[in-house]
């Protein structure tokens, strides 16, 4: 039975602690809840980059692969606002494919692609596919989807495709509806600019897929009211390209008596999940999040999610009471365990913590933790965690204040890819002694 300081009890039974006690208990739990500020964990202190681009621990190096504005072909340039990415094996020696989102809406470097890859001519978002050899040698790149909008995060599928998500419900000048998930074939053979409407129309952030059941889990970054956590259970029993076009059941997750995940601030707290069907997944008249009242659990800034260790890992970037959140924090990392049907708070950054605003997230093959892309105030880091959820700085943007995003490992785990979103946008390939992580 899991009980929080706020008196929330697993299954929604009677609370064991009163709200009046919460203040004193905050002080008791403060040490375990606040992010570690030292460098005793992870890979050691960051070494200043003499080029002023990317600070990394000793032994790690980076290479810039693809920069906003680079020429791809005559009249074709790399779009801006690099965001989420996924990697895919090719079966061709040490080559891999890297699919990258571009979070452009109605301005920026417009993707130029063949007509069969265009969805809405008024939209400036889309994806780029890079062929990379030896971890950090760019061999080629091309626009793999165009005419979508605000392609923020996404996710890989067990059958080897990329799901790119639109973090919008529409914009001025659009010629087609927006707020959908699209599927990109990394090899470019089957990609069609067709929205996967069965996965719902809302301000999508990220998606990850349970490889055993093919259930997709989706996050929503929205306000007025705040966004929600979803799952899509497809009719298809085997995964292949556009398996999700066959339909399925879209549901929203919630925890009884927990209207806002910011109420939970004790790492290790476990909450029993419940699921409710969505009346109108296409949001034809009313946005999905407005189709529910106070019975649904919401969060101010649900961001990246990734599948790993049999669970969904997802981030809530921050919560601010002045914006309508229940409590203040600088970010949370949660897991959802489908086998136990249970949410668990893994990590929280409280006010005054060294790190803030976790955004894109990926599960690390080293140490059992995650790598988080920071999108907050002040310095921007890639934040790693140990298997015991101790956070540490893995990288620092030494060039400007742009956020990090797009964190993902190569299939062999030897290279971490990450983006600086702007100033200009750039994709990094980072290598080094990954096995030397200190717990």
N, C-alpha and C positions, 0 to 999 in steps of 0.2 A: 504494500500500500504506500503510495507516494504522496507526501504532504509538503506543500510549499509554505514559505513564511507568510504568504497572503491568506493562508487557510484554505487553499485549493486542494481538494483531496481526489485521488484517482477515482474515476468513475462518477465524479460529481456528487459524492455523498457529503454529509455534514462536515464543515471545516473544523480542523482541530486547533487552529491558531486564530486569534482575533486580529483584525486590522490594527487595533490599538497596540499590539505587540510588535508590529512590523518595524517600527523605527529602531527599537533596541536590538532586534534580531539583525537588522542591517549591519550594525556595527560588529556583531559577532561574526557575520559571514563576509565582511568586507575583504579580508585578506584573500580568501579563496576565489572571490568573484572578480576581482580587479586584475587586469592583464599584467603579467610579469614585465618589468622594465629593464631587466639586466640582459646580458648576452651569455649567461651560463648554459643556456639551452641552444639547440640548433647547431649552427655552423660557425659560431664565433662572431666577433665584431665586424662591422662593415668597413671595408678599405676604400678610402676616397678614390674615385676614378679621376686620373689626371686629365681625361678628356671632358670631365664634367657632365657625363651622360648617365651612367648607371653604377652606383656603388654596390659592391658585392662582397661576400666574405672571402678571405684568403683562399686561393686555389681555384676560384670560380672565374670564368670569363664569359663574355657575351659577344655576339655579332649581330649587326643590324641586317635584317633580311629584305624587308620591303617597306619603303617609306612613302607616305602620302605625297602624291604628285609625280612619283616615278613614272617613266614612260613604259608602258606594256607593249604597245604597238603604235603604228601611226594613228594619231587622233584618239588614242586610248591611254588614260592615265590611272594610276592607283587612286581610288576614292579615299576620302578622309574619314575621321571619327572611327578608327579601328576599335573593334569591341570583341565579343566572345569568339572563341575558336575551338576547333576539334581536329584531331589528327587521325590518319587512316593509313594502314599498311597497303602497299601496292603489290607485294610479292616479287618485286624487281630489286633484288639485292638490298642495298641500304637506302633505298628511296622511300619517301612517304609523301602523302598529300596532307596539306593543311588548309582547312576551309575557314575563312575569316569573315565575320560580320562587319557591316559599316552602318553605324547608327546615324545616318543622315535622313532628314525628313523631306524638306522641300528646298534645300540649298546645299552648296558644297560642290565637289567635283562629281558631276553626274556620271554614273557608270555607263559605259558604252558597250553594248553587247548585241548579239544577233536578236532579231525580232522574236524568235521563239522562246527567249529567256526573259521577255518583258512582261510585267503584270500591269502596272499603272504608269503611263508615260509622265505623269505629274510628280511621281515620287523619286527621291534621290538615293534611297537605301538599296541594299542588296548584299551580295557576298562575292568574295574573291577566292579563288583556289590557287594555292602555291604548290609546286613540286619542289621538294627539298631532298638533297642527297647528302649523306654523311652527317646528318643532323643540322648542319648550318650552311650548306651551299645551295643557294637558290638557283634552280635550273630553269624554271618558267613560272608564269602566273597569268591568269586570265579572269575575266568577269564571269562568274558562274550563275548569278541570278541578279536581275535588275528590276526596277520599278516597284520594289517593296518599300516600306517606310519604317524608319526608326528601328532598324535591326539591331537590337541590343544584345541579349544573350541567346542561348539556344541549348543544344545538346546533341550528343551522338546516339545512334541507335545500335542495337546488337547486330543488325544486318548491314552495318557499314555505311550509313548515310548520315547527313547532318540536318537537324531540324533548326531552322532559323526563325526567331520569334519577333513579331512586331510589337514594340512597346508603345502602342497608340491605339486609339479608337477612331481615328480620322483626323484630317487636317484640311485647312482651307485650300481649295483647288483640286482636290482629289477627283479622279474619274472612276474609281472603283472603291469598294469598301475596304477598310483596313482594321487591323486588330487580330490578325490570323497567324497561324504557324504554316511555314512552307518547308518542303523537303528538297534537299540538294544532294544530288548524286556526285560524290567527289570526283568521279571519273568523267562526268559531264555527258554521259550517254543517255540518261533518262530524265534529267531535270526538266520539269515543266512548271511554269509559273501559276500553279493551281493551289489555292489555299486549302489546307486540311480543316475544313469547316467543322468537322465532327469534334475537333479539339477545342472548340469554343472561340468566341470573339470577345476579347478583353485586352487590357494593357499587359500583354505577355512580357514576362521577364525571361525566365529560363525553363528548361525542361530536361528531365532525365528519365531513363527507361529501365525498369526491372527486367533483366535479361531472361528471367525464369518465367514470368507471367506476361511479359510485354506491356504491362501497365505503365503508363506514362504519368509522371508527377510534374506539376507545373506551378510556377510562382507568378504572382501578379504585383506589380508596382504601381499603385494608384492612390488617389485621394478622393475625398468627398463622395462616399466613404472610403476607408482604407481597403487595400486589396486583400486577397484570400489565397489559401493553399488548395490546389485542385489535384484530382487524379482522373485519368481517362483509361477506362477498361475496354479495350477493343474487342470487336467480334472475332477478328482474325486470330487463329490459333498458331500460326507460324508467321515469322517476320520476313517481309520482303518489301521492296520499294512500293511506297504508297499503301502499305498494309492498313494504315489508319484511315484511308479513304473509304474503307468498307463500313465505317461507322462503329459505334460503341456507346458506352455510358459515361457521361461527364458528371463528376460529383465534386462537391466542395467539402473540405474537411473542417471539423470544429471540435472543440473540447467543451464539455458541459461546464457551465459556470465560469468560463474563462473567455470573456469577450475580446480581450486584447492580449497577445503574447508578451507585451512589455510588462504585464503584471508579474511575470515569472522572472526572478533574478538570482536564483540559486542554481549553479551548475549541478547537474545530476538529477534535477527534478524530472520525473517521468509523468506523462499525461496520457490517459486513454483517449484514442481518437474515435470520432464518430463521423459518418459520412451522409450527406444529403444530396439527392438528385437535383439537378438544375432545371427549372421550368422551361426556360428558353435559352439554350446554349448559343444561339446565333445572335442574341441581343438585338432582335429586330425592332423592338420598341423601347426597351429599357436595358441598361447595362447589367451584366450578370450580378455584379456586387450590389446593385440597387434592388435586386429581386429578393433579397433577404434582409431581415431585421437584426435585432440585437442577439438573436440566438446563435449567430455564426461568429466564429473566432476570426478576428482581423488583425492585421499588422501594418504599421505605417509604411515600411519600406522592405518588402520581400524582394530579394535579389537573386543571386546565382544559386543553382543547385547542381549536384553531381552524384552519380551512383558510385558507391564503393563500400567494400566490406559488408555487403548484403543490406545496405541501408541507403536512404536518401539523405544527403548532407545539404543543408540550405542555410542561407544567411538572411538576417534581417538587418538592414544597414544602420538604422538608428530609430529612436523613438523620442518625441518631444511633446511634452505636455502642452506647450503653447500651440501646437498644431492639432491637438485633440487626442494625443496618445494618453494612455492611463498612467504611465510612469516614464521618466527620462532614462535613456541609456545611449551609449555610443556604438551599439551593435551587438548582435547575438549570432551564435552559430548553433543550429539545431540539427537533430537527426530524426528521421521517421523510419521505424522498423516495421516493415509490412508483416513479418511473421508474428510479431507481438501486437501489431496495430497500435503503436505507441510512439509518441513524440518524446524526445529527451533534449533538454538544454545542455549543450556541451561546453559552451564558452560565452562569456559576456564581458563587454568592455563598458565599465561604468564611467560616469562623469569624472574627468581627470585622468583617465587611462592614457597610456602612451599611444595606443593605436585607436583608430575609430573607423566607422563606416565600411565594414566588409561588404564587398560587392561580388564580382565573379569569384568562384571557388572551384578547386579541383582537389581530389583525393591524391595524396602523395604515395608512391610505392615504397617510400622510405620512412620508417619510424611510426607508421600507422596514423599519421596526422593529415593535415590538409595544407594547401597553399591558398591564401586569400589575397585578392587584389583590393587594395585600399582605395576608396573614393571619398575622401573626407577633407578636413581642414588641415592647413599647414603642410608639413612634409608628407609625401605619398610613398608608401612602402608596399612591397610584397611581404606578407606576414605568413610565416610558417607556424605550425603547431607540432608538438611532440605527441606521442601516443597517449600521454597523460593530459593533453590539451593545454600545455604550457606554450604561450605564444612567444615568438621571437622575430626580429627583423631579418628578413633574408635579402632584400634588395631595397634600394632607395632611389627615387627619381631625382637625380642631381641636376637635371637640365631645367625643369620648370615645375609648376604646380599641377600639371595634368594628372588625372587619375591613371592607375593601372587597370588593365582588364585582359580578358582572353587567356587566362592561365590554363595551360594544359600540357601534359607530358607526352613525349613521343611514345609510340607503342612499346619500345624497348626500355623506356624509363631513363634513358641516358641524357635526354635534352628536355629542358623546360622552355616552353614558348610563352611569351607574354607580350602584351601591347602597352605602349604609352599612347593614350588615345589621341592627343593633339599636341600641337606646337613644334613640329608636325607629328602626325600619327606615325608610329614606327613599330614593326614587329621585331622582337628580340629572340634570339636562340641562346640559351644559357646552359653551359656545361660546367662540370666540376666534380669534386669528390662527394657525391651524394650519400654514399654509404657511411660517411663519417659523422652523421648526425648524432648529437649528444642529447640524451633524454633528461 
